[in-house]
Amino acid sequence: MPSAPAGKGSAAAPASDLKARLLGEYTAYRRKEAQALYEEQGEAEREVARHSFEEDELPGLGAHMRDDWRRRGLESKLTETAFFDWLARKTWGEPTDGDLLAFTLSQSRAA
């Protein structure tokens, strides 16, 4: 088994891995929150959200994602994830370190 290189990089890698994992957990949490918010809206508001996604986000995604969206919409797990990630960012913005800290603290209290 190779040993980790000496120096600053060896200590920074685990911290960045932890932050990436936390960010992933937070993103999944926010995605669920965005989906719940979407489901509470009326059909007109949902249509506006889907149209905004098509105009703002979809053009920057891969062709396979655009095709899947046009064929299956939110029935596709791939496009559903992209849509609710986008809706969460549009609703609450990019997560800050404070958001991640608050999320961590709320999760530790719930455990």
C-alpha positions as CSV (number, residue, x, y, z in Angstrom):
1,M,0.0,0.0,0.0
2,P,1.6,3.4,-1.0
3,S,2.1,5.9,1.8
4,A,0.7,9.4,1.6
5,P,3.1,12.0,0.5
6,A,4.5,14.2,3.2
7,G,3.7,17.9,3.3
8,K,0.5,20.1,3.3
9,G,-1.4,17.9,0.8
10,S,-1.7,14.9,3.1
11,A,-3.6,16.9,5.8
12,A,-5.8,18.8,3.3
13,A,-7.1,15.8,1.4
14,P,-9.2,14.3,4.2
15,A,-10.6,17.7,5.1
16,S,-11.6,18.3,1.4
17,D,-13.1,14.8,1.3
18,L,-15.2,15.5,4.4
19,K,-16.4,18.8,3.0
20,A,-17.3,17.1,-0.3
21,R,-19.3,14.4,1.5
22,L,-21.0,17.0,3.7
23,L,-21.9,19.1,0.6
24,G,-23.3,16.0,-1.0
25,E,-25.5,15.2,2.0
26,Y,-26.6,18.9,2.2
27,T,-27.4,18.9,-1.5
28,A,-29.5,15.8,-1.2
29,Y,-31.3,17.4,1.8
30,R,-32.0,20.6,-0.1
31,R,-33.1,18.6,-3.2
32,K,-35.8,17.0,-1.0
33,E,-36.8,20.3,0.4
34,A,-37.1,21.8,-3.1
35,Q,-39.2,18.8,-4.2
36,A,-41.6,19.3,-1.3
37,L,-41.9,23.0,-2.1
38,Y,-42.6,22.2,-5.7
39,E,-45.3,19.7,-4.8
40,E,-47.0,22.3,-2.6
41,Q,-47.3,24.7,-5.5
42,G,-50.2,25.0,-7.9
43,E,-49.9,23.7,-11.5
44,A,-49.3,27.3,-12.8
45,E,-46.3,27.8,-10.5
46,R,-45.0,24.3,-11.4
47,E,-45.2,25.2,-15.1
48,V,-43.3,28.4,-14.6
49,A,-40.6,26.5,-12.7
50,R,-40.3,23.8,-15.5
51,H,-40.2,26.5,-18.2
52,S,-37.5,28.4,-16.3
53,F,-35.5,25.2,-16.0
54,E,-35.8,24.6,-19.7
55,E,-34.7,28.2,-20.5
56,D,-32.0,28.7,-17.8
57,E,-30.5,25.3,-17.0
58,L,-31.3,22.8,-19.7
59,P,-29.3,24.4,-22.5
60,G,-26.1,23.9,-20.5
61,L,-26.7,20.3,-19.8
62,G,-25.6,17.4,-22.1
63,A,-27.7,16.3,-25.1
64,H,-28.7,13.1,-23.4
65,M,-30.1,15.1,-20.5
66,R,-32.0,17.4,-22.8
67,D,-33.4,14.5,-24.8
68,D,-34.4,12.7,-21.6
69,W,-36.1,15.8,-20.3
70,R,-38.1,16.2,-23.5
71,R,-39.1,12.5,-23.5
72,R,-39.8,11.8,-19.9
73,G,-39.6,15.1,-17.9
74,L,-39.6,14.6,-14.2
75,E,-40.4,10.9,-14.6
76,S,-36.6,10.4,-15.3
77,K,-34.5,10.1,-12.1
78,L,-31.6,11.8,-13.9
79,T,-33.6,14.8,-15.0
80,E,-35.6,14.9,-11.7
81,T,-32.3,15.2,-9.8
82,A,-31.0,18.0,-12.1
83,F,-34.3,19.8,-11.9
84,F,-34.6,19.8,-8.1
85,D,-30.9,20.6,-7.6
86,W,-31.5,23.6,-9.9
87,L,-34.7,24.6,-8.0
88,A,-32.8,24.4,-4.7
89,R,-30.0,26.7,-6.0
90,K,-32.6,29.1,-7.5
91,T,-34.6,29.2,-4.3
92,W,-31.8,29.3,-1.6
93,G,-28.7,30.1,-3.6
94,E,-25.4,28.3,-3.4
95,P,-24.7,26.8,0.1
96,T,-22.4,28.8,2.3
97,D,-20.1,27.5,5.0
98,G,-22.7,28.7,7.5
99,D,-25.4,26.7,5.8
100,L,-23.2,23.6,6.0
101,L,-22.4,24.2,9.6
102,A,-26.1,24.7,10.5
103,F,-27.0,21.5,8.6
104,T,-24.2,19.6,10.5
105,L,-25.4,20.9,13.8
106,S,-29.1,20.1,13.1
107,Q,-28.1,16.5,12.0
108,S,-26.1,15.9,15.1
109,R,-29.0,17.0,17.3
110,A,-31.4,14.7,15.4
111,A,-29.1,11.7,15.8
